[in-house]
Amino acid sequence: MYSQSIPLVRRLRPELRTILLVWIALVAITVLAWGLTPENPGDGSALDGILVSVIVVLGMIKSRLIIRHFMEVRSAPRWLRIGTDAWAIILWLALLGINLHR
């Protein structure tokens, strides 16, 4: 009877709870990025550049969460965690630079 009054998230094993919370965060970031998408892309306003920057940063956060939690890098050796973080930062900064340069 007592276990039914405990919320489902608290009853999960810690690793499953983490995965569920990360998945919820990924869904929230996706919805937020979709909501920030400019309605009239390409009109060249300063707001478009800011929105693109925010959306790219959200994409970078999403990719890091996916790599860490769904590709099991969080339990990998330190060199692999650092390497994947460096790769993601370089990739997303290059994409941001390309998008803002045009």
PDB file as gemmi writes it, atoms N, CA and C in Angstrom:
CRYST1    1.000    1.000    1.000  90.00  90.00  90.00 P 1                      
ATOM      1  N   MET A   1       0.830  -1.193   0.000  1.00  0.00           N  
ATOM      2  CA  MET A   1       0.000   0.000   0.000  1.00  0.00           C  
ATOM      3  C   MET A   1       0.873   1.254   0.000  1.00  0.00           C  
ATOM      4  N   TYR A   2       1.941   1.243   0.791  1.00  0.00           N  
ATOM      5  CA  TYR A   2       2.809   2.410   0.889  1.00  0.00           C  
ATOM      6  C   TYR A   2       3.491   2.703  -0.446  1.00  0.00           C  
ATOM      7  N   SER A   3       3.885   1.666  -1.168  1.00  0.00           N  
ATOM      8  CA  SER A   3       4.615   1.869  -2.414  1.00  0.00           C  
ATOM      9  C   SER A   3       3.750   2.560  -3.469  1.00  0.00           C  
ATOM     10  N   GLN A   4       2.443   2.462  -3.376  1.00  0.00           N  
ATOM     11  CA  GLN A   4       1.573   3.110  -4.346  1.00  0.00           C  
ATOM     12  C   GLN A   4       1.517   4.620  -4.139  1.00  0.00           C  
ATOM     13  N   SER A   5       1.798   5.079  -2.936  1.00  0.00           N  
ATOM     14  CA  SER A   5       1.752   6.519  -2.683  1.00  0.00           C  
ATOM     15  C   SER A   5       3.061   7.212  -3.070  1.00  0.00           C  
ATOM     16  N   ILE A   6       4.131   6.442  -3.316  1.00  0.00           N  
ATOM     17  CA  ILE A   6       5.405   7.019  -3.745  1.00  0.00           C  
ATOM     18  C   ILE A   6       5.331   7.262  -5.257  1.00  0.00           C  
ATOM     19  N   PRO A   7       5.732   8.446  -5.707  1.00  0.00           N  
ATOM     20  CA  PRO A   7       5.689   8.709  -7.144  1.00  0.00           C  
ATOM     21  C   PRO A   7       6.523   7.689  -7.920  1.00  0.00           C  
ATOM     22  N   LEU A   8       6.114   7.427  -9.145  1.00  0.00           N  
ATOM     23  CA  LEU A   8       6.752   6.426  -9.978  1.00  0.00           C  
ATOM     24  C   LEU A   8       8.243   6.698 -10.162  1.00  0.00           C  
ATOM     25  N   VAL A   9       8.618   7.956 -10.365  1.00  0.00           N  
ATOM     26  CA  VAL A   9      10.019   8.287 -10.612  1.00  0.00           C  
ATOM     27  C   VAL A   9      10.889   7.889  -9.428  1.00  0.00           C  
ATOM     28  N   ARG A  10      10.413   8.067  -8.211  1.00  0.00           N  
ATOM     29  CA  ARG A  10      11.206   7.712  -7.025  1.00  0.00           C  
ATOM     30  C   ARG A  10      11.317   6.212  -6.841  1.00  0.00           C  
ATOM     31  N   ARG A  11      10.367   5.438  -7.360  1.00  0.00           N  
ATOM     32  CA  ARG A  11      10.406   3.986  -7.198  1.00  0.00           C  
ATOM     33  C   ARG A  11      11.355   3.326  -8.194  1.00  0.00           C  
ATOM     34  N   LEU A  12      11.773   4.044  -9.231  1.00  0.00           N  
ATOM     35  CA  LEU A  12      12.667   3.473 -10.231  1.00  0.00           C  
ATOM     36  C   LEU A  12      14.080   3.327  -9.682  1.00  0.00           C  
ATOM     37  N   ARG A  13      14.824   2.394 -10.271  1.00  0.00           N  
ATOM     38  CA  ARG A  13      16.243   2.271  -9.922  1.00  0.00           C  
ATOM     39  C   ARG A  13      16.936   3.562 -10.328  1.00  0.00           C  
ATOM     40  N   PRO A  14      18.001   3.943  -9.627  1.00  0.00           N  
ATOM     41  CA  PRO A  14      18.668   5.229  -9.903  1.00  0.00           C  
ATOM     42  C   PRO A  14      19.078   5.417 -11.363  1.00  0.00           C  
ATOM     43  N   GLU A  15      19.605   4.369 -12.012  1.00  0.00           N  
ATOM     44  CA  GLU A  15      20.022   4.527 -13.410  1.00  0.00           C  
ATOM     45  C   GLU A  15      18.825   4.717 -14.339  1.00  0.00           C  
ATOM     46  N   LEU A  16      17.720   4.055 -14.060  1.00  0.00           N  
ATOM     47  CA  LEU A  16      16.513   4.254 -14.866  1.00  0.00           C  
ATOM     48  C   LEU A  16      15.903   5.628 -14.613  1.00  0.00           C  
ATOM     49  N   ARG A  17      15.973   6.074 -13.376  1.00  0.00           N  
ATOM     50  CA  ARG A  17      15.475   7.407 -13.038  1.00  0.00           C  
ATOM     51  C   ARG A  17      16.266   8.468 -13.802  1.00  0.00           C  
ATOM     52  N   THR A  18      17.583   8.300 -13.853  1.00  0.00           N  
ATOM     53  CA  THR A  18      18.426   9.243 -14.586  1.00  0.00           C  
ATOM     54  C   THR A  18      18.062   9.263 -16.057  1.00  0.00           C  
ATOM     55  N   ILE A  19      17.909   8.089 -16.654  1.00  0.00           N  
ATOM     56  CA  ILE A  19      17.552   8.008 -18.071  1.00  0.00           C  
ATOM     57  C   ILE A  19      16.200   8.663 -18.324  1.00  0.00           C  
ATOM     58  N   LEU A  20      15.235   8.428 -17.458  1.00  0.00           N  
ATOM     59  CA  LEU A  20      13.910   9.033 -17.623  1.00  0.00           C  
ATOM     60  C   LEU A  20      13.992  10.552 -17.520  1.00  0.00           C  
ATOM     61  N   LEU A  21      14.731  11.058 -16.555  1.00  0.00           N  
ATOM     62  CA  LEU A  21      14.848  12.506 -16.392  1.00  0.00           C  
ATOM     63  C   LEU A  21      15.595  13.141 -17.573  1.00  0.00           C  
ATOM     64  N   VAL A  22      16.625  12.460 -18.076  1.00  0.00           N  
ATOM     65  CA  VAL A  22      17.345  12.966 -19.251  1.00  0.00           C  
ATOM     66  C   VAL A  22      16.419  12.970 -20.458  1.00  0.00           C  
ATOM     67  N   TRP A  23      15.624  11.915 -20.625  1.00  0.00           N  
ATOM     68  CA  TRP A  23      14.688  11.855 -21.744  1.00  0.00           C  
ATOM     69  C   TRP A  23      13.665  12.997 -21.658  1.00  0.00           C  
ATOM     70  N   ILE A  24      13.163  13.272 -20.475  1.00  0.00           N  
ATOM     71  CA  ILE A  24      12.226  14.382 -20.293  1.00  0.00           C  
ATOM     72  C   ILE A  24      12.906  15.706 -20.637  1.00  0.00           C  
ATOM     73  N   ALA A  25      14.160  15.870 -20.214  1.00  0.00           N  
ATOM     74  CA  ALA A  25      14.905  17.086 -20.550  1.00  0.00           C  
ATOM     75  C   ALA A  25      15.091  17.209 -22.061  1.00  0.00           C  
ATOM     76  N   LEU A  26      15.381  16.102 -22.734  1.00  0.00           N  
ATOM     77  CA  LEU A  26      15.546  16.132 -24.195  1.00  0.00           C  
ATOM     78  C   LEU A  26      14.256  16.543 -24.893  1.00  0.00           C  
ATOM     79  N   VAL A  27      13.148  16.023 -24.428  1.00  0.00           N  
ATOM     80  CA  VAL A  27      11.854  16.400 -25.009  1.00  0.00           C  
ATOM     81  C   VAL A  27      11.590  17.888 -24.766  1.00  0.00           C  
ATOM     82  N   ALA A  28      11.854  18.368 -23.566  1.00  0.00           N  
ATOM     83  CA  ALA A  28      11.628  19.784 -23.245  1.00  0.00           C  
ATOM     84  C   ALA A  28      12.517  20.686 -24.104  1.00  0.00           C  
ATOM     85  N   ILE A  29      13.786  20.307 -24.284  1.00  0.00           N  
ATOM     86  CA  ILE A  29      14.684  21.110 -25.112  1.00  0.00           C  
ATOM     87  C   ILE A  29      14.220  21.111 -26.558  1.00  0.00           C  
ATOM     88  N   THR A  30      13.745  19.976 -27.052  1.00  0.00           N  
ATOM     89  CA  THR A  30      13.240  19.900 -28.425  1.00  0.00           C  
ATOM     90  C   THR A  30      12.046  20.825 -28.617  1.00  0.00           C  
ATOM     91  N   VAL A  31      11.114  20.785 -27.686  1.00  0.00           N  
ATOM     92  CA  VAL A  31       9.928  21.641 -27.785  1.00  0.00           C  
ATOM     93  C   VAL A  31      10.323  23.117 -27.697  1.00  0.00           C  
ATOM     94  N   LEU A  32      11.257  23.442 -26.802  1.00  0.00           N  
ATOM     95  CA  LEU A  32      11.728  24.815 -26.667  1.00  0.00           C  
ATOM     96  C   LEU A  32      12.403  25.293 -27.946  1.00  0.00           C  
ATOM     97  N   ALA A  33      13.282  24.483 -28.523  1.00  0.00           N  
ATOM     98  CA  ALA A  33      13.976  24.858 -29.759  1.00  0.00           C  
ATOM     99  C   ALA A  33      12.973  25.037 -30.900  1.00  0.00           C  
ATOM    100  N   TRP A  34      11.992  24.163 -30.975  1.00  0.00           N  
ATOM    101  CA  TRP A  34      10.965  24.274 -32.011  1.00  0.00           C  
ATOM    102  C   TRP A  34      10.168  25.574 -31.837  1.00  0.00           C  
ATOM    103  N   GLY A  35       9.858  25.900 -30.598  1.00  0.00           N  
ATOM    104  CA  GLY A  35       9.115  27.130 -30.322  1.00  0.00           C  
ATOM    105  C   GLY A  35       9.920  28.392 -30.618  1.00  0.00           C  
ATOM    106  N   LEU A  36      11.247  28.309 -30.549  1.00  0.00           N  
ATOM    107  CA  LEU A  36      12.094  29.468 -30.816  1.00  0.00           C  
ATOM    108  C   LEU A  36      12.385  29.676 -32.309  1.00  0.00           C  
ATOM    109  N   THR A  37      12.040  28.714 -33.129  1.00  0.00           N  
ATOM    110  CA  THR A  37      12.335  28.813 -34.554  1.00  0.00           C  
ATOM    111  C   THR A  37      11.656  30.046 -35.140  1.00  0.00           C  
ATOM    112  N   PRO A  38      12.426  30.885 -35.865  1.00  0.00           N  
ATOM    113  CA  PRO A  38      11.827  32.091 -36.444  1.00  0.00           C  
ATOM    114  C   PRO A  38      10.750  31.745 -37.466  1.00  0.00           C  
ATOM    115  N   GLU A  39       9.695  32.549 -37.486  1.00  0.00           N  
ATOM    116  CA  GLU A  39       8.597  32.298 -38.418  1.00  0.00           C  
ATOM    117  C   GLU A  39       8.960  32.710 -39.844  1.00  0.00           C  
ATOM    118  N   ASN A  40       9.771  33.743 -39.976  1.00  0.00           N  
ATOM    119  CA  ASN A  40      10.183  34.208 -41.298  1.00  0.00           C  
ATOM    120  C   ASN A  40      11.705  34.091 -41.400  1.00  0.00           C  
ATOM    121  N   PRO A  41      12.193  32.891 -41.671  1.00  0.00           N  
ATOM    122  CA  PRO A  41      13.638  32.720 -41.696  1.00  0.00           C  
ATOM    123  C   PRO A  41      14.286  33.482 -42.846  1.00  0.00           C  
ATOM    124  N   GLY A  42      15.473  33.977 -42.579  1.00  0.00           N  
ATOM    125  CA  GLY A  42      16.237  34.601 -43.638  1.00  0.00           C  
ATOM    126  C   GLY A  42      15.961  36.065 -43.863  1.00  0.00           C  
ATOM    127  N   ASP A  43      15.216  36.715 -42.988  1.00  0.00           N  
ATOM    128  CA  ASP A  43      14.976  38.143 -43.206  1.00  0.00           C  
ATOM    129  C   ASP A  43      16.153  38.988 -42.719  1.00  0.00           C  
ATOM    130  N   GLY A  44      17.159  38.342 -42.098  1.00  0.00           N  
ATOM    131  CA  GLY A  44      18.396  39.020 -41.741  1.00  0.00           C  
ATOM    132  C   GLY A  44      18.339  39.865 -40.487  1.00  0.00           C  
ATOM    133  N   SER A  45      17.320  39.739 -39.703  1.00  0.00           N  
ATOM    134  CA  SER A  45      17.240  40.557 -38.496  1.00  0.00           C  
ATOM    135  C   SER A  45      18.224  40.054 -37.446  1.00  0.00           C  
ATOM    136  N   ALA A  46      18.584  40.931 -36.532  1.00  0.00           N  
ATOM    137  CA  ALA A  46      19.510  40.558 -35.451  1.00  0.00           C  
ATOM    138  C   ALA A  46      18.894  39.490 -34.561  1.00  0.00           C  
ATOM    139  N   LEU A  47      17.587  39.519 -34.436  1.00  0.00           N  
ATOM    140  CA  LEU A  47      16.904  38.529 -33.611  1.00  0.00           C  
ATOM    141  C   LEU A  47      17.094  37.127 -34.182  1.00  0.00           C  
ATOM    142  N   ASP A  48      17.123  37.005 -35.522  1.00  0.00           N  
ATOM    143  CA  ASP A  48      17.349  35.693 -36.133  1.00  0.00           C  
ATOM    144  C   ASP A  48      18.692  35.121 -35.707  1.00  0.00           C  
ATOM    145  N   GLY A  49      19.723  35.945 -35.677  1.00  0.00           N  
ATOM    146  CA  GLY A  49      21.044  35.480 -35.267  1.00  0.00           C  
ATOM    147  C   GLY A  49      21.060  35.020 -33.828  1.00  0.00           C  
ATOM    148  N   ILE A  50      20.367  35.749 -32.981  1.00  0.00           N  
ATOM    149  CA  ILE A  50      20.299  35.368 -31.569  1.00  0.00           C  
ATOM    150  C   ILE A  50      19.524  34.065 -31.407  1.00  0.00           C  
ATOM    151  N   LEU A  51      18.396  33.952 -32.121  1.00  0.00           N  
ATOM    152  CA  LEU A  51      17.607  32.723 -32.031  1.00  0.00           C  
ATOM    153  C   LEU A  51      18.388  31.527 -32.554  1.00  0.00           C  
ATOM    154  N   VAL A  52      19.105  31.719 -33.654  1.00  0.00           N  
ATOM    155  CA  VAL A  52      19.919  30.628 -34.192  1.00  0.00           C  
ATOM    156  C   VAL A  52      20.975  30.216 -33.169  1.00  0.00           C  
ATOM    157  N   SER A  53      21.605  31.187 -32.539  1.00  0.00           N  
ATOM    158  CA  SER A  53      22.621  30.882 -31.530  1.00  0.00           C  
ATOM    159  C   SER A  53      22.027  30.093 -30.370  1.00  0.00           C  
ATOM    160  N   VAL A  54      20.876  30.493 -29.905  1.00  0.00           N  
ATOM    161  CA  VAL A  54      20.224  29.790 -28.790  1.00  0.00           C  
ATOM    162  C   VAL A  54      19.847  28.372 -29.207  1.00  0.00           C  
ATOM    163  N   ILE A  55      19.311  28.222 -30.413  1.00  0.00           N  
ATOM    164  CA  ILE A  55      18.912  26.901 -30.896  1.00  0.00           C  
ATOM    165  C   ILE A  55      20.127  25.991 -31.060  1.00  0.00           C  
ATOM    166  N   VAL A  56      21.238  26.537 -31.540  1.00  0.00           N  
ATOM    167  CA  VAL A  56      22.459  25.737 -31.685  1.00  0.00           C  
ATOM    168  C   VAL A  56      22.986  25.317 -30.316  1.00  0.00           C  
ATOM    169  N   VAL A  57      22.957  26.206 -29.351  1.00  0.00           N  
ATOM    170  CA  VAL A  57      23.400  25.844 -27.995  1.00  0.00           C  
ATOM    171  C   VAL A  57      22.493  24.759 -27.420  1.00  0.00           C  
ATOM    172  N   LEU A  58      21.201  24.868 -27.652  1.00  0.00           N  
ATOM    173  CA  LEU A  58      20.286  23.817 -27.198  1.00  0.00           C  
ATOM    174  C   LEU A  58      20.610  22.488 -27.881  1.00  0.00           C  
ATOM    175  N   GLY A  59      20.947  22.538 -29.165  1.00  0.00           N  
ATOM    176  CA  GLY A  59      21.352  21.326 -29.874  1.00  0.00           C  
ATOM    177  C   GLY A  59      22.621  20.727 -29.291  1.00  0.00           C  
ATOM    178  N   MET A  60      23.559  21.579 -28.908  1.00  0.00           N  
ATOM    179  CA  MET A  60      24.798  21.109 -28.301  1.00  0.00           C  
ATOM    180  C   MET A  60      24.504  20.427 -26.959  1.00  0.00           C  
ATOM    181  N   ILE A  61      23.629  21.012 -26.185  1.00  0.00           N  
ATOM    182  CA  ILE A  61      23.256  20.416 -24.899  1.00  0.00           C  
ATOM    183  C   ILE A  61      22.587  19.052 -25.129  1.00  0.00           C  
ATOM    184  N   LYS A  62      21.694  19.000 -26.113  1.00  0.00           N  
ATOM    185  CA  LYS A  62      21.026  17.735 -26.419  1.00  0.00           C  
ATOM    186  C   LYS A  62      22.013  16.666 -26.849  1.00  0.00           C  
ATOM    187  N   SER A  63      22.952  17.037 -27.719  1.00  0.00           N  
ATOM    188  CA  SER A  63      23.908  16.032 -28.189  1.00  0.00           C  
ATOM    189  C   SER A  63      24.779  15.529 -27.043  1.00  0.00           C  
ATOM    190  N   ARG A  64      25.163  16.411 -26.139  1.00  0.00           N  
ATOM    191  CA  ARG A  64      25.970  15.973 -24.989  1.00  0.00           C  
ATOM    192  C   ARG A  64      25.179  15.026 -24.092  1.00  0.00           C  
ATOM    193  N   LEU A  65      23.914  15.348 -23.850  1.00  0.00           N  
ATOM    194  CA  LEU A  65      23.082  14.458 -23.036  1.00  0.00           C  
ATOM    195  C   LEU A  65      22.925  13.094 -23.697  1.00  0.00           C  
ATOM    196  N   ILE A  66      22.719  13.081 -25.001  1.00  0.00           N  
ATOM    197  CA  ILE A  66      22.553  11.812 -25.714  1.00  0.00           C  
ATOM    198  C   ILE A  66      23.838  11.001 -25.659  1.00  0.00           C  
ATOM    199  N   ILE A  67      24.968  11.663 -25.932  1.00  0.00           N  
ATOM    200  CA  ILE A  67      26.246  10.952 -25.910  1.00  0.00           C  
ATOM    201  C   ILE A  67      26.533  10.412 -24.514  1.00  0.00           C  
ATOM    202  N   ARG A  68      26.340  11.222 -23.509  1.00  0.00           N  
ATOM    203  CA  ARG A  68      26.665  10.803 -22.142  1.00  0.00           C  
ATOM    204  C   ARG A  68      25.746   9.706 -21.622  1.00  0.00           C  
ATOM    205  N   HIS A  69      24.452   9.849 -21.843  1.00  0.00           N  
ATOM    206  CA  HIS A  69      23.510   8.963 -21.165  1.00  0.00           C  
ATOM    207  C   HIS A  69      22.987   7.819 -22.019  1.00  0.00           C  
ATOM    208  N   PHE A  70      22.909   7.985 -23.330  1.00  0.00           N  
ATOM    209  CA  PHE A  70      22.350   6.926 -24.158  1.00  0.00           C  
ATOM    210  C   PHE A  70      23.420   6.170 -24.937  1.00  0.00           C  
ATOM    211  N   MET A  71      24.654   6.679 -24.946  1.00  0.00           N  
ATOM    212  CA  MET A  71      25.757   5.975 -25.590  1.00  0.00           C  
ATOM    213  C   MET A  71      26.739   5.470 -24.532  1.00  0.00           C  
ATOM    214  N   GLU A  72      26.338   5.549 -23.269  1.00  0.00           N  
ATOM    215  CA  GLU A  72      27.094   5.002 -22.132  1.00  0.00           C  
ATOM    216  C   GLU A  72      28.485   5.605 -21.972  1.00  0.00           C  
ATOM    217  N   VAL A  73      28.666   6.855 -22.382  1.00  0.00           N  
ATOM    218  CA  VAL A  73      29.967   7.498 -22.229  1.00  0.00           C  
ATOM    219  C   VAL A  73      30.185   7.959 -20.790  1.00  0.00           C  
ATOM    220  N   ARG A  74      29.126   8.105 -20.023  1.00  0.00           N  
ATOM    221  CA  ARG A  74      29.306   8.576 -18.643  1.00  0.00           C  
ATOM    222  C   ARG A  74      30.105   7.594 -17.799  1.00  0.00           C  
ATOM    223  N   SER A  75      30.120   6.321 -18.167  1.00  0.00           N  
ATOM    224  CA  SER A  75      30.906   5.335 -17.419  1.00  0.00           C  
ATOM    225  C   SER A  75      32.176   4.938 -18.177  1.00  0.00           C  
ATOM    226  N   ALA A  76      32.492   5.654 -19.237  1.00  0.00           N  
ATOM    227  CA  ALA A  76      33.683   5.375 -20.047  1.00  0.00           C  
ATOM    228  C   ALA A  76      34.919   5.999 -19.395  1.00  0.00           C  
ATOM    229  N   PRO A  77      36.093   5.649 -19.902  1.00  0.00           N  
ATOM    230  CA  PRO A  77      37.313   6.276 -19.375  1.00  0.00           C  
ATOM    231  C   PRO A  77      37.293   7.794 -19.568  1.00  0.00           C  
ATOM    232  N   ARG A  78      38.042   8.460 -18.736  1.00  0.00           N  
ATOM    233  CA  ARG A  78      38.043   9.928 -18.733  1.00  0.00           C  
ATOM    234  C   ARG A  78      38.447  10.498 -20.092  1.00  0.00           C  
ATOM    235  N   TRP A  79      39.432   9.893 -20.761  1.00  0.00           N  
ATOM    236  CA  TRP A  79      39.893  10.400 -22.050  1.00  0.00           C  
ATOM    237  C   TRP A  79      38.765  10.375 -23.083  1.00  0.00           C  
ATOM    238  N   LEU A  80      37.893   9.368 -23.010  1.00  0.00           N  
ATOM    239  CA  LEU A  80      36.787   9.291 -23.959  1.00  0.00           C  
ATOM    240  C   LEU A  80      35.723  10.346 -23.644  1.00  0.00           C  
ATOM    241  N   ARG A  81      35.458  10.576 -22.370  1.00  0.00           N  
ATOM    242  CA  ARG A  81      34.500  11.622 -22.004  1.00  0.00           C  
ATOM    243  C   ARG A  81      34.997  12.988 -22.463  1.00  0.00           C  
ATOM    244  N   ILE A  82      36.277  13.270 -22.231  1.00  0.00           N  
ATOM    245  CA  ILE A  82      36.853  14.552 -22.652  1.00  0.00           C  
ATOM    246  C   ILE A  82      36.853  14.656 -24.181  1.00  0.00           C  
ATOM    247  N   GLY A  83      37.207  13.558 -24.835  1.00  0.00           N  
ATOM    248  CA  GLY A  83      37.236  13.556 -26.298  1.00  0.00           C  
ATOM    249  C   GLY A  83      35.872  13.800 -26.921  1.00  0.00           C  
ATOM    250  N   THR A  84      34.839  13.169 -26.393  1.00  0.00           N  
ATOM    251  CA  THR A  84      33.502  13.376 -26.948  1.00  0.00           C  
ATOM    252  C   THR A  84      32.991  14.785 -26.663  1.00  0.00           C  
ATOM    253  N   ASP A  85      33.328  15.319 -25.485  1.00  0.00           N  
ATOM    254  CA  ASP A  85      32.941  16.703 -25.188  1.00  0.00           C  
ATOM    255  C   ASP A  85      33.643  17.686 -26.119  1.00  0.00           C  
ATOM    256  N   ALA A  86      34.948  17.469 -26.346  1.00  0.00           N  
ATOM    257  CA  ALA A  86      35.704  18.352 -27.244  1.00  0.00           C  
ATOM    258  C   ALA A  86      35.163  18.257 -28.668  1.00  0.00           C  
ATOM    259  N   TRP A  87      34.876  17.041 -29.119  1.00  0.00           N  
ATOM    260  CA  TRP A  87      34.329  16.850 -30.468  1.00  0.00           C  
ATOM    261  C   TRP A  87      32.995  17.581 -30.622  1.00  0.00           C  
ATOM    262  N   ALA A  88      32.125  17.437 -29.639  1.00  0.00           N  
ATOM    263  CA  ALA A  88      30.813  18.086 -29.714  1.00  0.00           C  
ATOM    264  C   ALA A  88      30.947  19.606 -29.720  1.00  0.00           C  
ATOM    265  N   ILE A  89      31.830  20.139 -28.891  1.00  0.00           N  
ATOM    266  CA  ILE A  89      32.010  21.597 -28.842  1.00  0.00           C  
ATOM    267  C   ILE A  89      32.543  22.111 -30.176  1.00  0.00           C  
ATOM    268  N   ILE A  90      33.555  21.436 -30.724  1.00  0.00           N  
ATOM    269  CA  ILE A  90      34.119  21.867 -32.011  1.00  0.00           C  
ATOM    270  C   ILE A  90      33.072  21.779 -33.117  1.00  0.00           C  
ATOM    271  N   LEU A  91      32.340  20.676 -33.160  1.00  0.00           N  
ATOM    272  CA  LEU A  91      31.311  20.490 -34.181  1.00  0.00           C  
ATOM    273  C   LEU A  91      30.245  21.579 -34.106  1.00  0.00           C  
ATOM    274  N   TRP A  92      29.699  21.811 -32.927  1.00  0.00           N  
ATOM    275  CA  TRP A  92      28.610  22.768 -32.784  1.00  0.00           C  
ATOM    276  C   TRP A  92      29.079  24.208 -32.976  1.00  0.00           C  
ATOM    277  N   LEU A  93      30.311  24.524 -32.557  1.00  0.00           N  
ATOM    278  CA  LEU A  93      30.831  25.871 -32.818  1.00  0.00           C  
ATOM    279  C   LEU A  93      31.050  26.087 -34.308  1.00  0.00           C  
ATOM    280  N   ALA A  94      31.515  25.050 -35.016  1.00  0.00           N  
ATOM    281  CA  ALA A  94      31.677  25.161 -36.469  1.00  0.00           C  
ATOM    282  C   ALA A  94      30.308  25.366 -37.142  1.00  0.00           C  
ATOM    283  N   LEU A  95      29.294  24.614 -36.713  1.00  0.00           N  
ATOM    284  CA  LEU A  95      27.959  24.802 -37.288  1.00  0.00           C  
ATOM    285  C   LEU A  95      27.407  26.192 -37.004  1.00  0.00           C  
ATOM    286  N   LEU A  96      27.634  26.671 -35.802  1.00  0.00           N  
ATOM    287  CA  LEU A  96      27.179  28.017 -35.451  1.00  0.00           C  
ATOM    288  C   LEU A  96      27.905  29.057 -36.292  1.00  0.00           C  
ATOM    289  N   GLY A  97      29.221  28.897 -36.440  1.00  0.00           N  
ATOM    290  CA  GLY A  97      29.987  29.835 -37.245  1.00  0.00           C  
ATOM    291  C   GLY A  97      29.554  29.849 -38.695  1.00  0.00           C  
ATOM    292  N   ILE A  98      29.308  28.695 -39.262  1.00  0.00           N  
ATOM    293  CA  ILE A  98      28.853  28.604 -40.652  1.00  0.00           C  
ATOM    294  C   ILE A  98      27.497  29.273 -40.807  1.00  0.00           C  
ATOM    295  N   ASN A  99      26.606  29.018 -39.874  1.00  0.00           N  
ATOM    296  CA  ASN A  99      25.250  29.572 -39.976  1.00  0.00           C  
ATOM    297  C   ASN A  99      25.251  31.084 -39.796  1.00  0.00           C  
ATOM    298  N   LEU A 100      26.048  31.591 -38.873  1.00  0.00           N  
ATOM    299  CA  LEU A 100      26.064  33.043 -38.632  1.00  0.00           C  
ATOM    300  C   LEU A 100      26.862  33.802 -39.681  1.00  0.00           C  
ATOM    301  N   HIS A 101      27.770  33.103 -40.376  1.00  0.00           N  
ATOM    302  CA  HIS A 101      28.607  33.750 -41.383  1.00  0.00           C  
ATOM    303  C   HIS A 101      27.831  34.067 -42.667  1.00  0.00           C  
ATOM    304  N   ARG A 102      26.840  33.278 -42.989  1.00  0.00           N  
ATOM    305  CA  ARG A 102      26.140  33.478 -44.266  1.00  0.00           C  
ATOM    306  C   ARG A 102      25.257  34.652 -44.220  1.00  0.00           C  
TER     307      ARG A 102                                                      
END                                                                             
